[in-house]
Every structure is written in structure tokens, then in C-alpha cells.
Amino acid sequence: MALNPLIQNPSRAVFTYPITLSTYIGIKTYNRTFNRIDAAFYLAQILVRVQGSASRAYEPEIAQVNVAMNQELQRLADVITTEANTLENRLKKAPTHPDPAPIRYTHPAQMELVVRTPKAGQYARLLDRLEHTARRLDTAWSLQVIDESEQLQRSNTLFRAFNRACGVIERLARGLAQRVREDDREPAPAYTEMLIKRTGRGPGAAPEPAVADENASIMTPTEEENLQDMEALAVDLEAHTPVTDPSPAVETEGEADATSGDEPSSEDVPVLPPETDTAATEASIPADGETPAVEDATADRPGRTQRLRDALRYSAERATV
């Protein structure tokens, strides 16, 4: 006779999350989705991996399904974050209420959520965030930051997001479990479509490599073909590039002088700066054959050197004539 009794019930690890649900939308979401989420993650993360050879055969698909389920949790978290941030911004911009009415809930429920996987625990934390956001919606409603219609609309938006995520996770888990249980079962069309939409490939399909033929040291045939296509397009575009009109000819200074006649127009005569001393300028006109000394007179005005030289040259030519 054995001295130690046999333990009939196997024990397993579970995770607990204390939570208080007071809002209508929080309690409704818990009642409609929480146990379904816990069962789905337990099915897709634990049970399908302890089915012997079938689990080993379907391990790539098991990992693929869990990636898709994790994406749904992240998408749900993004929805809550966006809604909470929008609400908080509106509450900050709202005028301060002199005497806000306190909010009480008729039947708050304090409970300890028990889940069988860490991912289900992640959903429990999302449910807690939903409850907090729903309470802030009630606060905004009581302060008349939002009206009754908007309060209901935003509450329903949050519930629909949770219910949608729960439905997707549930269908993925059920489709995977059916495949593992029956081994050679063809995947359901809806299950296949969901995996393709969320992971880019069908059930069990190998992921595409990040770089095709990564070990090749030269261009692959596909890469060479792509290069030839681009070169052909470049040649074709160059052949059809429209010819632009040539730029209009610009007369040089010599050509302008040759066609301007003996007597320059008033526009051709440089205008002396107002501060230039006219007497000093006329005294500095050189005799025939001498070079006009303008460097000293304009040393302190480097920006006007060329104009002064032109004025002196023109005055000298007039004096000679």
C-alpha cells in the first residue's frame, strides 16, 4: 500500500490580475469577450504545442498564427491610446467647472481575473485601460465637454474594437487547432484569408527571405534583367526628350559699340556719383597718351572704380574730339 496519496488533479500555472469594473461598457466587454480570449490563447499557445508529431509538423504555422494574434492585441492597444489621448486633450482645453458633480457607479465589481497564458494577461491589462477610458468619458460627459450622443458613440467604438479583436483571435486559434488535430485538414478559406492579410502568406508557407540570393557576389539574373529594363527605358526617354529653343543671342560690348554710332546716347554716358568732386575730376583728365590715374582717387571706393574709369575715359575722348 502506498504511503503517499495520488494527486488526481494536475496543477498548472495561472496568472491573476485584480481589476474593478464599474462602467457599463467595461462590464459588457468583460462579459462578452474575456473568457473567449483566454480560451483562444490557451488553445493557440499551449495545447497545439503538446500534440506530439503533429505539433512538430505544424510549428511554423503555430508561430505564424501567434504573430497574427499578437498584432491584433497591438492594434487594440493603439485604438485605446488614440481614444484616451483625444479625450484627455479635450478635457485639458475645457473650461474649469466650478463645482463638478461627483460620479458614482451603482454596481461596481471588484474581481481577480485568472488567465492561463501571459498573452491573455495582456488582454486583461487592456481591459483595465478600457475601464479607465470609459470612466474618463463619463467625466467628460458630466463636465459637458461631450454630449450624450458623443459619449455613447465613443463607448460603442471602444466595445466594437475589443469585440472585433476577440473575434479575429478566436477564429485564428480555432482554425489552427483544427489543422493540428486533423493533421492533413485543408485550411478553411476564411482562416487562410486572415493569415494572408495579417502575415502576408498562407498557412504554413515559408516567409520570403529579406534579400533574394543573399550569398551571390554578383547580380542575379533577375537583377540583370531589371537593369536592362531600366537602361532601355532611359534610352527611350532620351530619344523622346523635346529639344529646347536656343537662348537668344546676347550682344557683346564691342558689338554694341560698333552699332551705336559716333555719338553715344544719354543711356550710354556713365553718371558720376553725387559725392564726386567735378573740379577734381576735370583736373585729373590726362593729356594725350597718358594713362588716367584713378587708383588713388578711388582707392577708398572699390565698388565704384570701374564706373569712374569709364567716366574719365569718356570725358577724355570728348576733350580730344
Secondary structure, DSSP 8 states (H G I E B T S, - for coil): --SS----S-----EEEEEEE-SHHHHHHHHHHHHHHHHHHHHHHTGGGSSTHHHHHTHHHHHHHHHHHHHHHHHHHHHHHHHHHHHHHHHHHS---SS------SS-EEEEEEESSHHHHHHHHHHHHHHHHHHHHHHHHHTTSS-HHHHHHHHHHHHHHHHHHHHHHHHHHHHHHHHHHHSS----HHHHHHHHHHHSS-TT-----SSTTTT-SS--HHHHHHHHHHHHHHHHHHHT------------HHHHHHHS-SS--TTTS----TTS-HHHHHHT---TT-----TTTTTT-GGGHHHHHHHHHHHHHHHH-
